[in-house]
Amino acid sequence: MTAHCADPAPEISARRDWMGLLARAPVDRLAARFATLGDVPAFSWLRRPETGGVMVRGRAGGTGAPFNIGEMTVTRCALRLEDGTVGHAYVQGRDKAHAERAALVDALMQTGAAPRIEASVLRPLADEAVATRTARAARSAATRVEFFTMVRGED
Amino acid sequence: MYVAVKGGERAIDNAHAWLAEERRGDPAVPELSVAQIREQMALAVNRVMAEGSLYDPDLAALAIKQARGDLIEAVFLIRAYRTTLPRIGASRPVDTGAMACDRRISATFKDAPGGQVLGPTFDYTHRLLDFALAAEGEPPVAATAPPDETPTPRITDFLGRDGLIQPEPATDAEPRDLTREPLEFPADRPLRLQSLTRGDEGFVLAMAYSTQRGYGRNHPFVGELRIGAVPVEMDIPELGFAIEIGEITLTECETVNQFAGSRTEPAQFTRGYGLVFGQTERKAISMALVDRALRWDELGEDDTGAPAQDAEFVLSHADNIQATGFLEHIKLPHYVDFQAELELVRKLRAEALASRREAAE
């Protein structure tokens, strides 16, 4: 095709980032940010929201052979906006409306509405995620052990 | 004679209605919400997720409520639910080295890079009942400190760099899955790890304890214990790339164990591994000890006949749902079976009595 395809990595990387952010976002937080957008654009379903299990894997010893830990609940869906843009969502948990909002955001981020979506949905969600993570990390840091060496007497 | 028996429907319905009433308890006491259980009984929720083999805190909390706090019954409910879920796929193996750690301690290296971070632990509490919790009130505010952004590499990575510990080379081998095929022996290590991570905490703990007491001793040190959040990534075929589909809390324990060496190979520490859903450190440490005990063969050790070295014994009895299913079924009606046994015992007694009478005459 064109130069568009020459370096797809940054586009894919940006989409990976927002899809991951949406997957991890608390249901009520995405709903609140999504509500600020006003009217929901018209769309048709390519795959209606469906809840299933994803088998989570680890590695023996952290780095060795893969093994199955257990499943997690995931809800996925796919939709198409009237202009033909396709949005996908894979979100943690069982909330179908959450998956629908995530797929709509994914689709809108590929349209001219991207800057507005970025500013009113993704940026605030990312900031909240950082704040939550930092708050935990700060509590954790306060429990770091400081060792004192006892004076032994022989100098 | 075979007799089909029906009946008891009304008794069963009434029993279940009474169960619902007993579950609610005294109506004068406020009802627990699922969110309250999820937030305030978090370690019970974690145990149900680990043994139920499904990471979903809301569902685990609901199961605990429905089971009236009977955690094995709650695990049963979760296992039954998960069989109704279509399998979307499998994740990429999670990278626990990149964990956002709440807690990270090492019993072997005081000055581990990244430090010893206690996290929200019961360790060093005095195990005295806190009657303040019986009264309502706000908890003390947790202290904070500037977060440390430096990565916390796995402790065993340092030992590995100098060749001091047996390596864990990465493979992309597709692991066997206990939820898709029956447990068969010999069970390779990935299958054993799956069985242990979903096994009953009490059983795995007892097996681990038995190795410490000498039944298959393997001299473990907790090289590292870490608890925290990791992202879960999955390849999405329709997109052609992998995305994060969520974030889960895991507990990981790596033990550093007695070394093996020979004339040809220099001495090296060996390891056991535990990785469990949620904040579940007793289980993760237990899992690592049992994993190590079960590795006797591949590490060229003797089979001392210890129960914890017997994969068939350990793995066949670790699952509390299989165990309770088989155990509890014996309380269900066995009238026909029992009638047959009763007939047999009566017959044997009659014969014995008759022969004694003959001998006496």
Interface residues (C-beta under 8 A of the other chain):
Chain A: I12 R16 M19 G20 A23 R24 E50 T51 G52 G53 V54 M55 V56 R57 G58 R59 A60 G61 G62 T63 G64 A65 P66 F67 N68 I69 G70 E71 M72 T73 V74 R76 A78 H88 Y90 V91 Q92 G93 R94 R133 T134 A135 R136 A137 A138 R139 S140 A141 A142 T143 R144 V145 F147
Chain B: M49 A50 G52 S53 L54 Y55 D56 D58 L59 R82 L85 P86 R87 I88 G89 A90 S91 R92 P93 V94 T96 G97 A100 C101 D102 R103 K110 D111 G115 Q116 V117 L118 G119 P120 T121 A142 A143 T144 A145 P146 P147 D148 R154 T156 E168 P169 A170 T171 D172 A173 E174 P175 D177 L178 T179 R189 P190 L191 L193 Q194 T197 R198 P231 V232 M234 I236 E238 L239 F241 A242 I243 E244 I245 G246 E247 I248 L250 E252 E254 R271 Y273 L275 V276 F277
